[in-house]
Amino acid sequence: GTCRNCTESANAEFRCRDCFMSPLFCQSCVLQTHIHLPYHRVERWNGQFFAATDLMELGHIVSLHAGSVLCPERPSKNELSKLTVINVNGVHKVHICFCYCRNQRPHFEQLLANGLWPATIKEPSTAFSFALLEDFHLHALISRKSGHDYWEVLCHKTSL
C-alpha cells in the first residue's frame, strides 16, 4: 500500500502497535514518526502477517547529544552502543549514541538525565525506564506483585 505519511512510497509495510490508530508507513516515515518514541513496538508486513521488528533493525538511533543529532565528537563515526532497555511495554534493544563533547557527563549520568536507570555505572548496556520503575513500585505496593511475576508479564509483552 501507499504510505499514509508521505503518500509517495508504495512500500507501506510497517505499523505501530503502540500508536493510536496507526496507519501503514514506509520505513523512512516509521523511523521519522518514532524519532522520540524508541520503545514503541513496530510490526512489518511479511506477505502473510504482521511480524514484530525492532526499530533498531530499521536504523533507529537514540541520540543523547543536544538536539537529538548524532554527536560530532564521537570517537568513530560508527560509534553506537547497543542498549537493552526494559520499559513498561517490554524489553527493547536500541542503538544509542552518547555525547562525547568536552565537559560532557559520564554515560550513566547521560542515561539518568534522559529517564533511564542504568544497571551499572561502568559501561552500561542495560537500563530501566523511570516509567517502568514507577509502574513496578505501584504494582508491588498496591497489589503485592513480586518482581518475578512482574518480569514474567514483561517477557510476555515482549514476545507478543
Backbone bond lengths (Angstrom), bond angles and torsions (degrees), N, CA, C in turn:
res aa  C-N    CA-C-N  psi(-1)  N-CA   C-N-CA  omega(-1)  CA-C   N-CA-C  phi
1 G - - - 1.441 - - 1.514 111.45 -
2 T 1.306 114.60 178.67 1.463 122.15 179.86 1.523 110.40 -92.08
3 C 1.315 116.38 139.36 1.464 122.54 178.23 1.522 109.29 -63.08
4 R 1.338 116.39 129.97 1.463 121.11 -179.03 1.522 111.95 -77.84
5 N 1.320 117.28 -12.26 1.459 120.48 -177.99 1.523 111.60 -91.50
6 C 1.327 116.99 -53.12 1.466 119.87 -176.43 1.527 112.07 -99.14
7 T 1.308 118.12 -15.50 1.473 125.58 -178.86 1.524 113.31 52.51
8 E 1.318 117.25 14.32 1.462 121.05 179.80 1.519 111.71 -106.69
9 S 1.312 116.44 -36.10 1.456 120.00 -175.66 1.525 110.79 -85.72
10 A 1.309 115.26 133.28 1.461 121.03 176.04 1.526 110.76 -90.70
11 N 1.327 116.98 3.82 1.466 121.89 -178.34 1.519 111.81 -101.76
12 A 1.315 117.20 47.41 1.460 121.07 179.08 1.519 108.37 -80.10
13 E 1.331 115.79 96.13 1.461 120.01 -176.11 1.522 112.96 -128.38
14 F 1.339 117.02 12.28 1.459 121.07 -178.10 1.522 110.78 -119.37
15 R 1.333 115.46 143.64 1.458 121.47 171.65 1.521 108.01 -139.89
16 C 1.327 115.61 160.75 1.463 121.10 -178.36 1.521 109.45 -113.99
17 R 1.315 116.35 128.02 1.465 121.09 178.89 1.521 112.06 -74.11
18 D 1.324 118.00 -18.47 1.456 120.91 -175.35 1.523 114.08 -102.06
19 C 1.319 118.40 -13.90 1.465 121.47 177.06 1.527 109.17 -84.94
20 F 1.310 116.63 139.50 1.458 121.44 178.65 1.522 109.89 -68.36
21 M 1.315 116.77 128.95 1.468 123.41 178.95 1.527 111.75 50.02
22 S 1.311 116.36 49.52 1.462 121.39 -175.71 1.524 111.76 -63.57
23 P 1.331 115.87 121.63 1.468 118.95 174.14 1.527 109.53 -79.14
24 L 1.313 116.63 178.55 1.458 120.91 174.29 1.521 109.11 -83.07
25 F 1.330 116.00 136.42 1.456 122.76 -179.28 1.523 110.38 -121.26
26 C 1.335 115.66 156.11 1.463 120.63 166.04 1.536 106.42 -81.07
27 Q 1.321 117.43 170.84 1.464 120.57 -177.15 1.521 111.93 -61.77
28 S 1.316 117.21 -43.26 1.462 121.08 -179.19 1.527 111.13 -60.98
29 C 1.317 117.14 -44.06 1.465 120.64 -177.22 1.523 112.50 -73.84
30 V 1.344 118.11 -34.80 1.458 118.69 178.21 1.528 109.65 -65.77
31 L 1.330 117.42 -34.86 1.466 120.52 176.17 1.522 110.95 -69.57
32 Q 1.324 116.72 -43.67 1.466 121.18 -179.19 1.528 111.21 -63.14
33 T 1.329 117.54 -43.44 1.467 120.00 -177.62 1.526 112.56 -74.10
34 H 1.326 117.38 -13.87 1.465 120.66 -179.58 1.531 112.69 -113.07
35 I 1.315 117.43 21.15 1.463 121.35 -178.15 1.538 111.22 -56.29
36 H 1.345 117.20 -35.82 1.464 121.26 179.76 1.530 111.85 -111.20
37 L 1.330 116.76 17.33 1.467 121.89 -179.53 1.536 109.96 -129.24
38 P 1.324 117.18 60.18 1.467 119.92 -171.99 1.523 115.05 -69.79
39 Y 1.340 118.09 -12.16 1.462 120.10 -177.26 1.524 112.40 -103.19
40 H 1.324 116.60 11.86 1.459 118.69 175.13 1.519 109.17 -75.73
41 R 1.319 115.65 148.37 1.466 121.97 -176.99 1.525 109.25 -97.94
42 V 1.319 115.15 113.50 1.465 122.39 -175.56 1.525 109.58 -103.70
43 E 1.324 114.49 144.16 1.461 121.02 177.46 1.521 109.65 -124.22
44 R 1.335 115.32 150.12 1.468 121.84 -179.06 1.529 109.26 -122.21
45 W 1.322 115.95 133.89 1.458 121.31 177.01 1.527 108.83 -71.01
46 N 1.326 117.24 124.12 1.467 120.75 -177.62 1.531 112.51 -106.07
47 G 1.313 116.61 12.72 1.459 121.09 -179.13 1.513 112.89 102.83
48 Q 1.351 115.72 -20.23 1.461 120.18 179.34 1.524 112.77 -127.39
49 F 1.322 116.47 -34.81 1.462 120.74 -179.21 1.527 108.91 -159.77
50 F 1.335 115.64 168.46 1.457 121.07 176.32 1.529 108.47 -84.36
51 A 1.322 116.21 120.10 1.465 122.52 -179.38 1.525 109.39 -108.12
52 A 1.321 115.68 142.54 1.465 120.73 179.72 1.523 110.68 -62.26
53 T 1.320 115.71 139.87 1.460 122.21 174.70 1.524 107.78 -143.25
54 D 1.314 116.83 150.54 1.465 120.86 178.73 1.518 110.00 -87.73
55 L 1.320 115.96 142.33 1.464 119.48 172.77 1.522 109.90 -58.65
56 M 1.335 117.19 -33.00 1.464 121.09 178.92 1.527 110.83 -59.58
57 E 1.332 117.06 -40.21 1.465 121.23 179.77 1.525 111.68 -64.33
58 L 1.324 116.07 -25.12 1.465 120.99 -179.11 1.523 112.14 -88.10
59 G 1.336 117.19 -5.22 1.462 120.79 178.50 1.516 114.82 107.66
60 H 1.325 118.06 9.18 1.469 121.43 179.56 1.523 110.17 -68.92
61 I 1.332 116.22 135.52 1.464 122.35 178.69 1.523 108.89 -129.90
62 V 1.320 116.62 129.16 1.458 122.00 173.81 1.523 106.64 -90.29
63 S 1.323 116.89 118.36 1.462 120.93 -179.74 1.519 110.16 -106.37
64 L 1.324 116.48 129.67 1.463 121.46 177.65 1.524 111.68 -97.49
65 H 1.328 116.87 7.84 1.459 122.73 175.44 1.528 108.23 -81.06
66 A 1.319 117.17 152.84 1.463 121.79 -179.55 1.525 111.25 -53.85
67 G 1.314 116.03 137.05 1.455 120.84 177.18 1.516 114.07 78.07
68 S 1.315 117.18 8.80 1.472 123.01 178.62 1.518 114.15 61.18
69 V 1.331 117.10 20.97 1.466 120.06 174.31 1.524 107.58 -96.47
70 L 1.320 116.59 159.02 1.462 119.72 179.30 1.522 110.11 -67.62
71 C 1.309 116.19 138.38 1.461 121.28 -177.62 1.527 110.71 -64.48
72 P 1.335 117.30 123.98 1.464 119.80 179.60 1.530 112.78 -71.33
73 E 1.330 117.61 -14.51 1.465 122.04 -178.18 1.524 113.28 -94.38
74 R 1.317 118.50 4.86 1.467 119.37 -179.07 1.527 109.56 -62.55
75 P 1.333 117.39 145.17 1.470 121.74 -173.91 1.521 114.08 -55.78
76 S 1.305 116.84 -36.94 1.462 121.50 179.58 1.515 107.21 -134.39
77 K 1.313 116.70 145.29 1.464 119.41 179.84 1.523 110.82 -63.97
78 N 1.321 116.28 -17.18 1.461 120.60 176.86 1.526 111.70 -100.82
79 E 1.332 117.04 14.35 1.462 122.01 -175.73 1.530 110.78 -74.98
80 L 1.310 115.05 91.94 1.456 121.81 175.08 1.518 107.56 -127.98
81 S 1.307 116.11 140.12 1.457 120.48 176.88 1.519 108.57 -102.32
82 K 1.319 115.92 147.80 1.460 120.32 172.95 1.517 107.17 -94.65
83 L 1.315 115.24 130.08 1.454 120.87 -178.15 1.522 108.37 -127.30
84 T 1.321 116.15 132.00 1.458 120.98 172.61 1.519 106.67 -92.53
85 V 1.328 116.25 121.81 1.463 121.17 -179.14 1.522 108.58 -114.59
86 I 1.324 115.56 125.58 1.455 120.41 175.30 1.522 106.44 -98.62
87 N 1.333 115.29 119.46 1.460 122.96 -176.85 1.531 108.11 -124.23
88 V 1.318 117.78 172.57 1.466 121.09 -177.34 1.524 113.09 -62.27
89 N 1.322 118.48 -21.82 1.467 120.16 -179.30 1.530 112.60 -102.66
90 G 1.325 118.21 11.70 1.454 120.48 175.70 1.515 113.55 134.03
91 V 1.321 114.16 -168.41 1.465 122.60 -178.20 1.521 108.19 -102.56
92 H 1.324 116.47 131.76 1.459 121.74 -174.95 1.521 110.72 -128.01
93 K 1.318 115.91 144.36 1.467 122.56 171.29 1.523 106.42 -102.50
94 V 1.322 116.71 130.13 1.464 120.32 178.78 1.525 110.07 -133.28
95 H 1.329 114.95 147.59 1.463 120.40 167.37 1.515 105.82 -85.83
96 I 1.312 116.64 130.93 1.459 120.03 -178.90 1.519 109.17 -127.56
97 C 1.325 115.82 137.74 1.457 121.80 177.19 1.525 107.52 -113.91
98 F 1.314 115.48 108.69 1.458 120.25 178.21 1.520 109.61 -73.91
99 C 1.318 116.19 162.47 1.457 121.41 175.80 1.529 108.19 -89.38
100 Y 1.327 115.82 132.09 1.465 121.96 -178.92 1.532 111.87 -114.80
101 C 1.315 117.22 11.67 1.463 120.44 -178.85 1.532 110.21 -61.79
102 R 1.325 114.85 155.53 1.456 120.26 179.33 1.526 109.40 -58.50
103 N 1.312 116.78 143.00 1.462 124.49 -179.21 1.529 113.31 66.72
104 Q 1.325 116.90 16.44 1.462 120.13 178.10 1.522 109.97 -79.35
105 R 1.302 116.11 149.67 1.459 122.09 179.96 1.533 111.28 -69.55
106 P 1.340 116.97 157.93 1.470 120.30 175.65 1.535 110.86 -59.58
107 H 1.323 116.19 159.71 1.464 121.30 -175.99 1.522 112.80 -54.65
108 F 1.336 117.52 -43.84 1.462 118.98 -177.67 1.527 111.17 -63.44
109 E 1.329 117.88 -33.95 1.463 120.68 177.78 1.524 111.14 -71.96
110 Q 1.333 117.02 -34.88 1.461 120.11 176.13 1.530 110.10 -63.06
111 L 1.332 116.40 -39.65 1.465 119.76 177.36 1.526 110.43 -64.09
112 L 1.324 117.01 -46.87 1.465 120.86 179.34 1.528 111.60 -58.94
113 A 1.324 116.61 -41.53 1.468 121.15 -179.73 1.527 112.12 -65.91
114 N 1.333 116.27 -16.22 1.460 120.65 -178.88 1.528 112.57 -114.45
115 G 1.323 116.47 25.20 1.460 120.90 171.74 1.511 116.12 80.62
116 L 1.333 117.07 22.88 1.464 120.89 179.35 1.523 110.54 -125.44
117 W 1.317 116.26 129.92 1.458 122.03 178.20 1.526 107.98 -95.59
118 P 1.347 117.90 110.60 1.468 120.16 -177.40 1.527 111.56 -70.41
119 A 1.334 115.33 145.06 1.464 120.29 178.67 1.525 111.15 -71.50
120 T 1.323 116.59 -22.87 1.460 121.66 178.67 1.523 108.51 -146.56
121 I 1.309 116.62 156.00 1.461 120.45 -179.81 1.522 111.00 -81.03
122 K 1.332 116.57 -37.94 1.461 120.70 -176.88 1.529 110.06 -90.90
123 E 1.322 116.71 121.61 1.465 124.01 178.71 1.526 112.79 46.48
124 P 1.326 117.64 63.24 1.465 120.03 -177.92 1.528 112.25 -63.91
125 S 1.329 115.46 134.60 1.466 121.11 175.86 1.529 111.16 -122.89
126 T 1.325 116.24 -3.71 1.462 122.52 177.03 1.521 107.94 -137.17
127 A 1.333 115.35 140.94 1.462 119.93 178.34 1.526 109.40 -146.80
128 F 1.322 115.39 156.31 1.457 122.89 179.74 1.523 108.20 -116.67
129 S 1.330 116.84 131.11 1.466 118.78 179.76 1.527 108.99 -69.42
130 F 1.333 115.78 148.83 1.456 119.96 176.82 1.524 110.10 -60.05
131 A 1.338 117.43 -34.70 1.468 121.47 178.31 1.527 110.29 -60.87
132 L 1.329 116.84 -40.04 1.464 121.03 178.33 1.522 110.34 -64.84
133 L 1.323 117.24 -45.77 1.462 120.57 -178.23 1.521 111.01 -61.90
134 E 1.326 116.90 -40.87 1.466 120.76 177.58 1.529 110.48 -65.81
135 D 1.340 116.95 -43.14 1.459 121.44 -179.72 1.529 110.71 -62.56
136 F 1.334 116.67 -45.53 1.461 119.48 178.73 1.529 110.83 -63.01
137 H 1.320 116.77 -41.64 1.467 120.71 179.26 1.528 110.57 -56.98
138 L 1.339 116.76 -45.25 1.465 120.44 -179.99 1.527 111.57 -66.25
139 H 1.332 117.59 -42.34 1.468 120.40 178.33 1.525 111.14 -63.21
140 A 1.312 117.32 -42.32 1.464 120.98 -179.62 1.527 110.97 -68.55
141 L 1.322 116.61 -39.54 1.460 121.46 -176.75 1.523 112.17 -73.84
142 I 1.328 116.75 -46.11 1.464 120.50 -172.79 1.526 112.60 -88.58
143 S 1.332 117.47 -46.22 1.470 118.95 -176.18 1.523 112.79 -104.13
144 R 1.316 117.27 2.11 1.468 122.86 178.39 1.528 112.44 59.56
145 K 1.331 115.89 31.63 1.468 120.21 179.30 1.525 109.02 -70.74
146 S 1.312 115.81 135.64 1.467 120.16 179.66 1.524 109.96 -77.51
147 G 1.315 115.87 160.25 1.459 120.66 175.93 1.520 111.31 -59.91
148 H 1.323 117.10 -38.26 1.467 121.86 179.15 1.526 110.92 -62.91
149 D 1.330 117.23 -47.08 1.468 120.52 179.97 1.522 110.95 -64.23
150 Y 1.320 116.72 -39.23 1.467 120.15 178.47 1.531 109.96 -63.58
151 W 1.327 117.10 -42.62 1.466 121.77 178.92 1.526 110.71 -62.94
152 E 1.319 118.01 -40.32 1.467 121.60 178.89 1.528 110.72 -60.63
153 V 1.322 117.08 -40.17 1.468 120.83 177.25 1.527 109.81 -63.49
154 L 1.329 117.74 -43.94 1.468 120.91 178.82 1.527 111.24 -61.87
155 C 1.315 117.07 -40.59 1.472 120.43 177.80 1.519 110.37 -63.35
156 H 1.316 116.96 -40.49 1.463 120.64 178.22 1.529 110.59 -64.49
157 K 1.327 117.36 -43.53 1.468 120.77 178.35 1.523 111.00 -61.45
158 T 1.323 116.72 -36.47 1.462 121.07 -178.91 1.520 111.32 -67.98
159 S 1.320 117.58 -36.05 1.466 120.56 -175.46 1.521 113.40 -90.92
160 L 1.320 118.66 1.74 1.477 120.68 179.11 1.503 111.15 -63.70
